[in-house]
Amino acid sequence: MSDVLITIDGKQCTATEGEYVLGVARRNDIFIPALCYVTNCSPTLACRLCLVDIDGKRAYSCNARAKEGMSVITKTEEIEKERRAIMEIYDINHPLECGVCDQSGECELQNYTLEMGVDSQHHCIADTQRPTKNWGAIHYDSSLCIVCERCVTVCKDMIGESALKTVPRGGAELDKAWKDKTEKDAYAMWNKLQKSIIGVASGAETLDCTQCGECTAVCPVGALVGSDFQYTSNAWELKKIPASNPHSSDCSLIYYDVKHTGIHNTEPKIYRVSSDHNYAPLHAAARYGFDFQNEVTCKDENAFARGVELLKTKVDTIVFDSYITNEEALILQKLKEKFGFKLVNVDAKAYQNFLKNFASTAGSNLYSGDLESIRSSNFVVSFGTAIKTDSPNAGYAMNNAIGMNKGAGLYFHPVADPIVAGYSKNLLSITHKIGAEEAIAYLLLDLFGDKEAMPKSVVEYLATFHSTQKKTIQESVKEEVKEMVKDEESGEEKEVVKTIEKMVDKEIEIDTNALLELIGAEADLVEKITKLLDKKDSFSLIAGEDLYTHPRAENIAKLLGLIERFTAFSLVIIPSRTNTLGVSLICDLDEAKGNFTLGYNVKGDFTLSALGKGDLDMPSLNQQEGTFTSMNKRVVPTNVALPFKGYCLNDIANALGLEAEWTIDYTPYLPSQKGFKAEKFDSLPNRYENDGTENRGYVLASQSVTCNDDIEPIANFTCKEGDVVYRANPVHQFSAFTNKAHQLNEAGALYVSSAFLEAKNLHDGAMVTLENDEGAKLAIAIKEEKMIDGMIAYLPTFDTKIDTSPFFKEGYRFAHVVLKGVEHV
C-alpha cells in the first residue's frame, strides 16, 4: 500500500491508501465522535456518529477508506444536527441512574450527550423490559445497553471467540410518523436499537467463553461490567496507577484503580484493573488477578538478620524465578559478582541458552518481531506454544491479523485447541506428534527459505526429504469401485468397470515429503498451505515455551535463526514468564545448585517469599516499582499500587555492602552491552499515543552476532507411548500469584478434555493417581476442560499444594505417565 495525502478540516494528513479516515483523523489529533468503533477491529456502523462530509458527500469515517486528494469535513451544520439527534435517541428511556452506575464519570454516553449539547428530548417510545444477566465474571445490564456492538466486534476481531451477538430485543416498532420528523441516520440507528440487544452467540443462558473480560473494557456505558467490581466504587474516586502486567511477558499497560478500603479503614485497596482498550487488549489474569499483594504488618528484624548472616556465611546459591523486576535481577547479579554465588533460574536459563543458539545462526541476539508485527501481518505461524494459555495476547494478535488483514495462518501443537482452531476458516490447526517441533522448523525452512542464499549443506539436507515415487493404486480401491457401480438387482458389474480397471492399474508419480510423516501431518498439508499463501506478503512466526526445554532445543533454536535470516518471517520467541527475557540478559545464570540455597519466590534452605510462605516476606510485584523486559523487547515501567511494610531485596543488598537508596536507583545501570539504556526510572513513559504508537519505556538495542551455521540433522525423538501429560496451566492461571487473587483462586487438577473422559470412562471430579517410571506418584482430581481436545491432559504448576515437578525433571513439557487407582463412573 502506498502513502496518499488527504485533507481533514483543512489540515493535510498523510495516510496509507485504504486506511480508515477515522484512524487518520485520530492520528492527527482531529476529533470525530464514534461510539461503536474499536481500533484494529471491523466497523459496525451501529452509532453513525462518525458521519463526515467527503468531497461533498455524506460518509462514515470509520468505514471510509483514504484516497489520494480526498477532502474531509468533520463538522457542518447538517452533521452536527444529525449527531445531536442520534444522541437524543440514545438517551430515550436510558435509565437515569448515573449516581450509582459503575460507568458514571467515564461514560461515553454522558460525554457525548454533553458534547452534542443535548438539553431537551424530542423523541419518545414505549420502553421494553430488559433483564440483567449474570455471565460469571461479567455482568450484563441490557437496560443500559445502547447496542453499539463493541463487545461483539472485539470478541470476534480481537479475542477470536465470537461468544456474543445481537439477538432480537422485542422492542416496540417505530411509528412511521417518526420517519418524517427524525434525521435520516438517527432514524436508522433508532430502528436498529429497537430491534436488537446483546446475547450469547450459542443461544445458551451462560456465556461459554474464556471470560477474558475485554467486552467489559470496551463497553462505553455501564451495560457490561466486571461482576466483582459492580457497585463497589464510583469511577471518579479511584486513583489510576499506571503499571505493567505482572503475570506474563506481554507486560501490557494496565492501571491499578486504587482507593481506601472503607470509612473505618484508610489502607489503600485495588478495586479493579483497567486498560487503554483502544490500543491493546488484556487477558483475564491481568484483568482479574490484581490482589496478590503480600500483607505484612511490620519488618521482621530477626528473620532479616538471619538471612543476611546466612548470605555472608553459608549460602552458595540463590535460586529464583522470573517474576521479578530488571532491577532485582541486577541486584542478584551484583551479589554474584561480589560473593561468587551461583544464580539458578530454571526457565530463564533455558531461554538464555535458546536465545544464544538462535543468535548463532540469526546474526542478532534478539528476534525481530513483536505483537504489533504479528498484528500487522497477513500470514502467521505459531508452533511450540499452547498459545491460548501460554501467551493470550500473542493469540489475540494472531487472530486479529488473520481476521482484519484478510490473512491466513498455521497453528501447530500436539494438544488440539478448539478456541484457536475457531479463529478463522483460513487458519489450519495441525495437531502433530509430540516432539515433532524440529521437523516443523525444517518444514518451514523448506517451504519459505531462500534456497539460493541459505547454506548449501542445509539446502542439500532439505532435498533428502523429498522424493518422487511411482505407485500403483491398490487392489482394495479397485474392489471398492466395483462395489459402487454394481447393478443392485442383477448383482452384475456395469460395463464402466472395465474402463475404471484400466485407470486404476496405471502407475502414478507421487511427490512425497518425509517431513510431513515425521510431523504426523496429512500428506496434502503443503498443498493446503500453498492455497493459503495466495496474495500474502507479510509474515510472522510465533515460537514458544515447548521449544526451550525440548530434547532438541539447541538445533531448533539454530533452525529458527536460519528462518529469521533466510525467510520473510518476523519472529517472536515468547519469553516463558513475565521477566524471563530481562533475567536472561542481565544475569549470568548457572545450571546446578550448590550446597545451601537462598530461594527468592522459590523454595530454598532459607526462603524469601512474596507469597507469604517463606522465612522472610518480600513485596509482590504490585507493591514494587521497577521495570520488566517484555516480549516486545521493551523495557517498561511498573509502579507501586499498594504499600509494603516489610523488607525488600534492596535492603538485603545494602546490608551486604551494595549501596542504593531505592531499588529503582539501579534502572540506569542495567547492562548497556545487552541493549539496555542508561535512563532513569522516572524518565520512562508508560502510555500509548493517540495514533496508537506504544510509548512505553524504550526498545532494547539488538546486538550483532557472528553467524555459525552448524546445523544438525533431525534426531529420531519420540515420546513413549501411553498416557501423556503436558505441563501447562488452564485459562486465567500463570503462577501461584494469579491463583492468590480472589477472583481467580481455584484448586489445581488434572485438566482433561471430554474426549479423554469418555475414552477413560471417567467423570469430572474423579480421583486418579499418576505415576512415572522413576516412582513418582501424585493423587489428583480430574477436571473437565472444554477448551482443549484430544487425549493429552494438562498438569498445572499454579497450585503450590500440588507438586508436579517430579514428572518434568528434564524440563520438557510433555511427560509419559501411568494412570492408576482410577475411580470409575
Order of alpha helices (4+ residues) and beta strands (2+ residues): beta-beta-alpha-beta-beta-beta-alpha-alpha-beta-beta-alpha-beta-alpha-alpha-beta-alpha-beta-beta-beta-beta-alpha-alpha-beta-alpha-beta-alpha-alpha-beta-alpha-alpha-beta-alpha-beta-alpha-alpha-beta-alpha-alpha-beta-alpha-alpha-beta-alpha-beta-alpha-beta-beta-beta-beta-beta-alpha-beta-beta-beta-beta-alpha-beta-alpha-beta-beta-beta-beta
